[in-house]
Amino acid sequence: MRRLTQRRRLAAAAVLTSTAMVLTACGGGGDDGETNTAGGTSPGEGNQVCEDLGLVEFGDLSDTEVSVYTSIIAPEDAAQKQSYELFTECTGAEIAYEGSSEFEAQLTVRVQGGNAPDIAYIPQPGLLRTLVEDSGQVVAAPEGAAANVDEFFDPAWKEYGTVDGTFYAAPLGANVKSFVWYSPKVFADNGYEVPETWDDMIALSDQMVDDGIKPWCAGIESGDATGWPTTDWMEDLVLRVSGADNYDDWVNHEIPFNDDTVLEAIGRVGDILKNEDYVNGGIGDVKSIATTAFQEGGLPVLDGDCGMHRQASFYAAQWPEGTDVSEEGDVFAFYLPTISEEFGQPVLGGGEFVAAFADRPEVQAFQVYLSSDVWANEKAKATPNGGWVSANTGLDIENLTSPLDQLSAEIFQDPEATFRFDGSDLMPGAVGADAFWKQMTAWITGQDDQTTLDNIENAWPS
């Protein structure tokens, strides 16, 4: 496990020493990420890990509490709570954890009602921006958290936690969406190899057709959110066809939604999802994709009825209980190949961000802890059954027990990887959570490429 560098420890100490001279025991300032401290001697004094984290510099935080509000509920919340034990040991502060399945709707209500939590784990940068701009209650992240993000994360993560030039929220957990699920047994029995390029993957698809196997299966039905899996396909293809810079322009509407590069991307998606020879293995025809629940879309892979299923790392939880998810097991995943070496290895994904509504010393100390490599490893060790990963490059992959989590971490830590957040989560709600979903559903049932993109472009708020 990597520790904070001596340079950072000295810099943090200098900042904390200067601010401690003017701050009261309750703290002060903090409007621009300034560090607040409490008086007294920290319970972590003399503990090397606590000192390396910089937590002892916050003083004695005993008898204080940090309220945390999140969508992470039982049983996943147990590992979260366990991972906070070191923080309490280092600082004396306790964590009051509250998970809710109604998190996104209720967080806004609570903030507007003056009952905001100290910390919220926000799953979309767009929601973070809305809270910053509409409530004015989100406080800037402390300097220690910013320093951790600079050291341990791809710069894109810091950008997603920044609003109008102010850094508010460090990343927490993450997931990889650029995955293709397959059956290692089916591949081995047929002599198939995991494709390394897009052309290899299309050639493999054609070989499966010749062998009497439908190469792809998919499902995009998801209640009011029907269509979202096709938006992930589109985002992955925009990244692969035209690169991260063009992707950013598309997401920010600096180029139109129906730009030629996006038209090429939807064509590539259609070459697979609207190809009657390719889909929908074990389920039906192309139109059956629209009525198949996304949770069930990949299940035919297990029976050998289809060869591949593109879906995020979190799909691991959708396989039947007892399924061996490993490189030589029942199912596993490979990285969705690139199209052009020009754009490196783009990675589409998502994750949560730690936003604070208070700048008391114990709250800032918790933000520093959660953004550190130490917490990432504590969380990994507290999750022995797998199902969690972070984009923190200080995470020791050996602390992850799930082969899929290990693969995800390797992708995040690959120096050639270029990460971008799920585009629909960054777009205005009228587009990313409405027109984009609906028009891609119409597209899969027969609407043409140009009309689909034109309709989404026309839905963009003026």
C-alpha positions as CSV (number, residue, x, y, z in Angstrom):
1,M,0.0,0.0,0.0
2,R,1.4,3.4,-1.0
3,R,1.6,6.1,1.7
4,L,1.4,9.9,1.3
5,T,4.6,11.3,0.0
6,Q,6.9,13.3,2.3
7,R,6.3,16.4,0.1
8,R,2.6,16.2,0.7
9,R,2.9,15.6,4.4
10,L,5.1,18.6,4.8
11,A,2.8,20.7,2.7
12,A,-0.3,19.6,4.6
13,A,1.5,20.3,7.9
14,A,2.4,23.8,6.8
15,V,-1.2,24.6,5.8
16,L,-2.6,23.1,9.0
17,T,-0.1,24.9,11.2
18,S,-0.9,28.3,9.7
19,T,-4.7,27.8,9.8
20,A,-4.7,26.4,13.3
21,M,-3.4,29.8,14.6
22,V,-6.6,31.5,13.5
23,L,-9.2,28.7,13.8
24,T,-11.3,28.0,16.8
25,A,-12.1,24.6,18.1
26,C,-15.3,24.6,16.0
27,G,-13.4,25.5,12.8
28,G,-13.8,28.4,10.5
29,G,-13.5,29.4,6.9
30,G,-13.6,26.5,4.5
31,D,-15.4,28.3,1.8
32,D,-12.6,27.7,-0.7
33,G,-11.5,24.3,0.6
34,E,-9.5,25.8,3.5
35,T,-8.7,23.2,6.1
36,N,-10.4,23.4,9.5
37,T,-9.0,21.9,12.7
38,A,-10.1,21.1,16.2
39,G,-8.0,21.5,19.3
40,G,-6.4,18.8,21.4
41,T,-4.3,15.8,20.6
42,S,-5.6,13.4,18.1
43,P,-6.3,9.8,19.2
44,G,-4.2,8.7,16.2
45,E,-1.1,10.5,17.4
46,G,1.8,8.0,17.1
47,N,-0.1,5.7,14.7
48,Q,2.0,5.9,11.5
49,V,-1.0,5.2,9.2
50,C,-3.0,8.0,10.8
51,E,-0.1,10.4,10.6
52,D,0.6,9.6,7.0
53,L,-3.0,10.2,6.1
54,G,-2.7,13.6,7.7
55,L,-5.7,12.9,10.0
56,V,-3.9,13.6,13.3
57,E,-3.5,17.2,12.1
58,F,-7.3,17.7,12.5
59,G,-6.9,17.4,16.3
60,D,-9.1,15.5,18.7
61,L,-12.4,14.7,17.0
62,S,-13.7,12.5,19.8
63,D,-17.4,13.0,20.6
64,T,-18.1,14.3,17.1
65,E,-20.2,12.6,14.5
66,V,-20.4,12.7,10.7
67,S,-23.8,11.9,9.1
68,V,-23.6,10.1,5.7
69,Y,-26.5,9.7,3.3
70,T,-26.3,7.3,0.4
71,S,-28.1,5.0,-2.0
72,I,-25.8,2.1,-0.9
73,I,-28.1,-0.1,1.2
74,A,-28.0,-3.5,2.8
75,P,-26.2,-5.8,2.4
76,E,-23.6,-3.7,0.6
77,D,-23.6,-1.1,3.4
78,A,-21.9,-3.5,5.9
79,A,-18.6,-3.3,4.0
80,Q,-18.9,0.5,3.9
81,K,-19.4,0.7,7.6
82,Q,-16.5,-1.6,8.3
83,S,-14.2,0.4,6.1
84,Y,-14.7,3.5,8.4
85,E,-13.3,1.8,11.5
86,L,-9.8,3.0,10.8
87,F,-11.1,6.6,10.5
88,T,-12.7,6.4,13.9
89,E,-9.5,4.9,15.4
90,C,-7.4,7.8,13.9
91,T,-9.7,10.6,14.8
92,G,-12.2,9.6,17.5
93,A,-15.1,10.7,15.2
94,E,-18.1,8.4,14.6
95,I,-20.0,7.9,11.4
96,A,-23.8,7.9,11.4
97,Y,-24.6,6.0,8.2
98,E,-28.0,6.1,6.4
99,G,-28.7,4.3,3.2
100,S,-31.9,4.8,1.3
101,S,-33.4,3.4,-1.9
102,E,-35.1,6.8,-2.3
103,F,-31.8,8.6,-2.0
104,E,-31.8,10.9,-5.2
105,A,-35.3,12.2,-4.6
106,Q,-35.0,12.6,-0.9
107,L,-31.6,14.2,-0.9
108,T,-32.9,17.2,-2.9
109,V,-35.9,17.4,-0.5
110,R,-33.6,17.3,2.6
111,V,-31.3,20.0,1.2
112,Q,-34.1,22.3,0.2
113,G,-35.7,21.8,3.7
114,G,-32.5,22.7,5.6
115,N,-31.9,19.1,6.7
116,A,-28.9,18.2,4.5
117,P,-26.6,15.5,5.7
118,D,-22.9,16.2,6.4
119,I,-21.9,14.0,3.5
120,A,-23.8,12.5,0.5
121,Y,-22.5,10.0,-2.0
122,I,-23.8,11.4,-5.3
123,P,-23.9,9.0,-8.3
124,Q,-24.1,11.6,-11.1
125,P,-22.0,14.7,-11.8
126,G,-25.1,16.3,-13.2
127,L,-26.9,16.0,-9.8
128,L,-23.8,17.4,-8.1
129,R,-23.9,20.5,-10.4
130,T,-27.6,20.9,-9.8
131,L,-27.1,20.8,-6.0
132,V,-24.2,23.3,-6.2
133,E,-26.0,25.8,-8.4
134,D,-29.5,25.5,-7.0
135,S,-28.9,25.1,-3.3
136,G,-25.7,26.9,-2.6
137,Q,-25.2,24.5,0.3
138,V,-22.4,22.2,-1.1
139,V,-19.1,23.2,0.4
140,A,-15.7,23.0,-1.4
141,A,-13.6,19.9,-0.7
142,P,-10.7,20.4,1.7
143,E,-7.1,20.7,0.4
144,G,-6.2,17.2,1.6
145,A,-8.9,15.6,-0.4
146,A,-7.9,17.6,-3.5
147,A,-4.3,16.5,-3.1
148,N,-5.4,12.9,-2.8
149,V,-7.4,13.1,-6.0
150,D,-4.5,14.7,-7.8
151,E,-2.2,11.9,-6.7
152,F,-4.4,8.8,-7.1
153,F,-7.0,9.5,-9.8
154,D,-7.2,10.1,-13.5
155,P,-7.6,13.9,-14.0
156,A,-11.1,13.3,-15.5
157,W,-12.4,12.3,-12.1
158,K,-11.4,15.6,-10.6
159,E,-13.1,17.4,-13.4
160,Y,-16.4,15.5,-12.8
161,G,-16.3,16.7,-9.2
162,T,-15.7,20.3,-10.1
163,V,-18.4,22.9,-10.8
164,D,-17.5,26.3,-12.2
165,G,-13.8,26.0,-11.3
166,T,-14.3,24.9,-7.7
167,F,-13.5,21.3,-6.6
168,Y,-16.4,20.0,-4.5
169,A,-16.4,16.2,-4.6
170,A,-13.8,13.4,-4.6
171,P,-14.6,10.1,-6.3
172,L,-15.5,7.1,-4.2
173,G,-16.4,3.8,-5.9
174,A,-16.5,3.2,-9.6
175,N,-17.7,0.7,-12.3
176,V,-16.5,-0.1,-15.8
177,K,-19.1,-0.1,-18.5
178,S,-16.8,-1.1,-21.4
179,F,-17.3,-4.8,-21.0
180,V,-18.4,-7.7,-23.1
181,W,-19.6,-10.8,-21.2
182,Y,-19.0,-14.3,-22.6
183,S,-18.8,-18.0,-21.7
184,P,-15.2,-19.2,-21.3
185,K,-16.4,-22.8,-21.9
186,V,-18.1,-21.9,-25.1
187,F,-15.1,-20.0,-26.3
188,A,-12.8,-22.9,-25.4
189,D,-15.0,-25.6,-26.9
190,N,-15.2,-23.7,-30.2
191,G,-11.6,-22.5,-30.3
192,Y,-12.6,-18.8,-30.0
193,E,-10.1,-16.3,-28.7
194,V,-11.0,-13.1,-26.8
195,P,-10.8,-10.3,-29.5
196,E,-8.2,-7.6,-29.1
197,T,-9.5,-5.2,-31.8
198,W,-12.9,-4.2,-33.1
199,D,-12.3,-5.9,-36.4
200,D,-11.4,-9.1,-34.5
201,M,-14.7,-8.9,-32.6
202,I,-16.7,-8.5,-35.8
203,A,-14.8,-11.4,-37.4
204,L,-15.5,-13.5,-34.3
205,S,-19.2,-12.6,-34.6
206,D,-19.2,-13.7,-38.2
207,Q,-17.5,-17.0,-37.2
208,M,-20.2,-17.6,-34.6
209,V,-22.8,-17.1,-37.3
210,D,-21.1,-19.7,-39.5
211,D,-21.0,-22.1,-36.5
212,G,-24.8,-21.7,-35.9
213,I,-24.4,-19.5,-32.8
214,K,-26.1,-16.1,-32.6
215,P,-23.2,-14.0,-31.5
216,W,-25.1,-11.3,-29.5
217,C,-28.0,-11.0,-27.1
218,A,-29.4,-7.9,-25.5
219,G,-32.2,-6.4,-23.5
220,I,-33.1,-2.8,-22.9
221,E,-36.4,-2.9,-21.1
222,S,-36.1,-1.1,-17.7
223,G,-39.5,0.4,-16.8
224,D,-39.5,4.2,-17.2
225,A,-35.8,4.0,-18.0
226,T,-36.2,1.6,-21.0
227,G,-33.5,2.3,-23.6
228,W,-30.6,3.2,-21.3
229,P,-28.4,0.2,-22.3
230,T,-28.4,1.4,-25.9
231,T,-27.2,4.8,-24.7
232,D,-24.2,3.0,-23.1
233,W,-23.5,1.4,-26.4
234,M,-23.6,4.8,-28.1
235,E,-21.3,6.4,-25.6
236,D,-18.8,3.6,-25.9
237,L,-18.9,3.9,-29.7
238,V,-18.6,7.7,-29.8
239,L,-15.4,7.3,-27.7
240,R,-14.0,4.7,-30.1
241,V,-15.0,6.4,-33.3
242,S,-13.9,9.9,-32.5
243,G,-12.0,10.0,-29.2
244,A,-12.4,11.6,-25.8
245,D,-12.2,15.2,-26.8
246,N,-15.0,14.8,-29.3
247,Y,-17.0,12.8,-26.7
248,D,-16.7,15.8,-24.3
249,D,-17.9,18.2,-27.0
250,W,-20.9,15.9,-27.8
251,V,-21.8,15.5,-24.1
252,N,-21.6,19.3,-23.6
253,H,-23.5,20.0,-26.8
254,E,-20.5,21.9,-28.3
255,I,-21.2,19.8,-31.3
256,P,-24.8,18.8,-32.2
257,F,-26.2,15.4,-31.1
258,N,-26.5,14.5,-34.8
259,D,-22.9,15.3,-35.7
260,D,-21.4,13.1,-38.4
261,T,-19.1,11.4,-35.8
262,V,-22.2,10.4,-33.8
263,L,-23.9,9.2,-37.0
264,E,-20.9,6.9,-37.6
265,A,-21.2,5.7,-34.0
266,I,-24.8,4.8,-34.2
267,G,-24.1,3.0,-37.5
268,R,-21.5,0.9,-35.7
269,V,-24.0,0.0,-33.0
270,G,-26.6,-0.9,-35.6
271,D,-24.1,-3.2,-37.4
272,I,-24.4,-5.4,-34.3
273,L,-27.7,-4.7,-32.5
274,K,-29.9,-4.3,-35.7
275,N,-28.2,-7.2,-37.6
276,E,-30.7,-10.1,-37.7
277,D,-27.9,-12.6,-38.3
278,Y,-26.3,-11.4,-35.0
279,V,-29.2,-11.0,-32.5
280,N,-31.1,-11.8,-30.3
281,G,-29.6,-15.2,-29.4
282,G,-31.8,-17.3,-27.2
283,I,-34.5,-14.7,-27.1
284,G,-35.9,-13.6,-30.5
285,D,-35.4,-11.1,-33.3
286,V,-34.0,-7.5,-33.2
287,K,-37.3,-6.0,-32.0
288,S,-37.3,-8.4,-29.0
289,I,-34.4,-6.4,-27.6
290,A,-36.8,-3.6,-26.7
291,T,-39.1,-5.9,-24.7
292,T,-36.4,-8.0,-22.9
293,A,-35.5,-6.8,-19.4
294,F,-31.9,-5.6,-19.2
295,Q,-31.4,-8.0,-16.3
296,E,-32.3,-11.0,-18.5
297,G,-30.6,-9.8,-21.7
298,G,-27.3,-11.6,-21.1
299,L,-28.6,-14.8,-19.6
300,P,-28.5,-16.8,-22.8
301,V,-24.7,-16.6,-22.7
302,L,-24.8,-19.2,-19.9
303,D,-26.6,-21.7,-22.1
304,G,-24.5,-21.1,-25.2
305,D,-27.5,-19.6,-27.0
306,C,-25.6,-16.4,-27.6
307,G,-21.9,-15.7,-27.7
308,M,-21.6,-12.2,-26.2
309,H,-23.4,-9.5,-24.2
310,R,-22.2,-5.9,-23.8
311,Q,-22.9,-4.7,-20.3
312,A,-21.2,-3.0,-17.3
313,S,-19.3,-4.7,-14.5
314,F,-22.3,-4.4,-12.3
315,Y,-24.0,-7.1,-14.4
316,A,-22.1,-9.6,-12.4
317,A,-24.9,-9.4,-9.8
318,Q,-27.5,-10.4,-12.5
319,W,-26.1,-13.9,-13.1
320,P,-28.0,-16.7,-11.2
321,E,-26.7,-17.5,-7.7
322,G,-23.8,-19.9,-7.8
323,T,-22.5,-18.7,-11.2
324,D,-18.7,-18.8,-11.3
325,V,-17.7,-15.4,-12.7
326,S,-14.0,-15.9,-13.6
327,E,-11.7,-16.4,-16.5
328,E,-12.2,-20.1,-16.5
329,G,-15.7,-20.1,-14.9
330,D,-19.2,-20.0,-16.2
331,V,-19.0,-16.4,-17.4
332,F,-16.5,-13.7,-17.6
333,A,-15.9,-10.4,-19.4
334,F,-13.4,-8.8,-21.7
335,Y,-12.7,-5.1,-22.5
336,L,-14.8,-3.8,-25.4
337,P,-12.1,-3.5,-28.1
338,T,-10.9,-0.2,-29.6
339,I,-11.5,0.8,-33.2
340,S,-8.5,3.1,-33.7
341,E,-5.1,3.2,-31.9
342,E,-5.3,7.0,-32.3
343,F,-7.6,7.2,-29.3
344,G,-5.8,4.9,-26.9
345,Q,-8.0,2.7,-24.7
346,P,-11.2,4.6,-23.9
347,V,-13.1,3.4,-20.8
348,L,-16.7,4.3,-20.2
349,G,-17.8,4.1,-16.6
350,G,-19.6,5.6,-13.6
351,G,-19.2,6.0,-9.9
352,E,-20.1,8.0,-6.8
353,F,-18.8,11.4,-5.5
354,V,-18.4,12.5,-1.9
355,A,-20.1,15.9,-1.5
356,A,-20.2,17.8,1.8
357,F,-22.8,20.2,3.2
358,A,-20.7,21.1,6.2
359,D,-17.1,22.0,6.7
360,R,-16.6,21.1,10.4
361,P,-13.2,19.5,11.0
362,E,-14.6,16.0,11.4
363,V,-16.4,16.3,8.1
364,Q,-13.3,17.5,6.3
365,A,-11.2,14.7,7.9
366,F,-13.6,12.1,6.6
367,Q,-13.4,13.6,3.1
368,V,-9.6,13.3,3.2
369,Y,-9.9,9.7,4.5
370,L,-12.3,8.6,1.7
371,S,-10.2,10.1,-1.0
372,S,-7.1,8.3,0.1
373,D,-5.4,5.1,-1.1
374,V,-5.7,3.8,2.5
375,W,-9.5,3.9,2.5
376,A,-9.6,2.2,-1.0
377,N,-7.7,-0.7,0.4
378,E,-9.6,-0.8,3.6
379,K,-12.9,-1.0,1.6
380,A,-11.5,-3.7,-0.7
381,K,-10.5,-5.9,2.3
382,A,-13.9,-5.3,3.8
383,T,-15.6,-6.7,0.7
384,P,-14.4,-10.3,0.5
385,N,-17.3,-11.4,-1.7
386,G,-16.5,-8.8,-4.4
387,G,-18.7,-6.4,-6.2
388,W,-16.8,-3.2,-5.5
389,V,-13.9,-1.4,-7.1
390,S,-12.3,2.0,-7.2
391,A,-10.5,4.0,-9.8
392,N,-8.0,5.0,-7.1
393,T,-4.6,4.0,-8.5
394,G,-3.3,3.4,-4.9
395,L,-5.7,0.4,-4.6
396,D,-3.7,-2.8,-4.4
397,I,-5.4,-5.1,-6.8
398,E,-4.4,-8.1,-4.7
399,N,-6.9,-6.9,-2.0
400,L,-9.7,-7.5,-4.5
401,T,-11.0,-11.0,-4.3
402,S,-13.3,-11.0,-7.4
403,P,-11.6,-11.7,-10.7
404,L,-13.9,-9.2,-12.4
405,D,-13.1,-6.5,-9.8
406,Q,-9.5,-7.2,-10.4
407,L,-9.9,-6.8,-14.1
408,S,-11.8,-3.6,-13.6
409,A,-9.1,-2.2,-11.4
410,E,-6.4,-3.2,-14.0
411,I,-8.4,-1.3,-16.6
412,F,-8.7,1.8,-14.4
413,Q,-4.9,1.7,-13.6
414,D,-3.8,1.1,-17.2
415,P,-1.7,4.1,-18.2
416,E,-3.1,3.9,-21.7
417,A,-6.7,4.1,-20.5
418,T,-8.7,7.3,-21.0
419,F,-11.7,7.4,-18.6
420,R,-15.0,9.1,-19.4
421,F,-18.2,9.2,-17.3
422,D,-21.5,7.9,-18.6
423,G,-22.6,10.6,-21.0
424,S,-26.3,10.4,-20.4
425,D,-25.7,11.1,-16.7
426,L,-23.9,14.3,-17.8
427,M,-26.5,15.6,-20.2
428,P,-29.6,17.7,-19.3
429,G,-32.4,15.5,-17.9
430,A,-34.6,16.2,-20.9
431,V,-32.0,14.5,-23.1
432,G,-30.0,12.0,-21.0
433,A,-32.9,10.6,-19.0
434,D,-35.7,11.1,-21.6
435,A,-35.2,11.7,-25.3
436,F,-32.0,9.7,-25.5
437,W,-33.6,6.6,-23.9
438,K,-36.9,6.9,-25.8
439,Q,-35.4,7.6,-29.2
440,M,-32.9,4.7,-28.9
441,T,-35.9,2.4,-28.1
442,A,-37.7,3.7,-31.2
443,W,-34.4,3.1,-33.1
444,I,-34.1,-0.6,-32.0
445,T,-37.7,-1.2,-33.2
446,G,-37.2,0.2,-36.7
447,Q,-36.5,4.0,-36.7
448,D,-33.6,5.0,-38.9
449,D,-30.3,6.4,-37.6
450,Q,-30.7,10.0,-38.9
451,T,-34.2,10.5,-37.6
452,T,-33.2,9.1,-34.2
453,L,-30.3,11.5,-33.8
454,D,-32.3,14.5,-35.2
455,N,-35.0,13.9,-32.7
456,I,-32.6,13.8,-29.8
457,E,-30.9,17.0,-31.0
458,N,-34.3,18.7,-31.2
459,A,-35.0,17.8,-27.6
460,W,-31.9,19.6,-26.3
461,P,-32.9,22.5,-24.1
462,S,-32.3,25.9,-25.8
